């Protein structure tokens, strides 16, 4: 049976569509739920409300997670009502964003 840890590990290979940083390091990955039937629900916090990269992100997430053994369905909650802030960034992600002039 697939676990939330398996899913989180797989999602380390999914980057924010705008910067080369994983969604986990960006603080976008809020939670992962896996039910007994193998349905995976990924809860995100999006950095921008009208993110043009949502379709790219959704496709990348579905591709990675659906390859895991035991996954029957992938649902994504983009968490439009769940706030994201720079406080959620991992320290290495913050450094990368500063390096690229995105954060000061």
N, C-alpha and C positions, 0 to 999 in steps of 0.2 A: 504494500500500500504506500502511495506517495505521501510525504509529510510536508508540513509547512517549511521545514528546514530545507528539504529538497528543492522546493519551489524558490525559496530565497536564494539558494546557491545558484540555480539556473538563471535567476534574474540579475546576477552579478554581470552577466554578459549583455545586458540591455542598457544602452546609454540614453541619456536625455537626448532628444533629437537635435538639440542646438549646440551642445557642448560634449566633448568626449569624456563624460563622467557618468558612471552607472547611476541608475535611478535610486539605488539604495544609498550611495554616497551623497547624492543630491538631496537626500531627505524626503524624496517623493514616495517611497514605499512605506505606507502607513501600517498595513497589516496583511496577512495572508490567512485565509480560512480554507480548510480542506474537509469535505464531508466524507461519510463512509462510502459513498458511491463514486468517489474520485472527482467530484466537482470541486474545482479550485476557484476561489474568489479572491481577487487581488484588489486591495484598497489602496488608492493613491491619493496624494495631495499634490495638486498641480501648481507650479510656480506662477503661471499666468492664466487668467480666466479665458482668454480667447486664443489659446495656444494653437498655432497653425500646424504643429507637428503631432497632433493627437492621433491621426490615422497611422502615421509611421510608427509611433510608440505602441499603439494597439497591435499592429501587425507583428512587431518585434517580440512583444510579450507573448502573444498567442503562439508564435513560432517556437520560442524557447520552451514554454511550459507544456504545450501539447505533445512535445517529444518525450516527456517524462513518462516512464512506465506507470500505469495505474491511473492516469488522468483521463477522465471521461468527458469533461467539459471545462472551458475556461471562461469565467465571467470577470469583467473589469469594472470596478467602481472608481471613476475618475475623481470623485471627492470634490466636486465643484464647490460644495458648501463647507468643506473642511479646509481651513486656512493653511497655507504653506508660508514659511518665512525663512530668511537666511539663517536663522538660529538652528534650523534643522540640518544644515550642511555639515558634513564631516570635515574635520580640519584640513585634510588633504584636498578635498573638493574646493573648499574656500581658497586655499593657496593657488590651485589651478585657475580658478575664476579671477583671482587677483592678477595672476601672471598674464592672462589674456585681456586684461583691462575691463572685465565685466564687473568686478567689485573693486572698491578702492579702500 
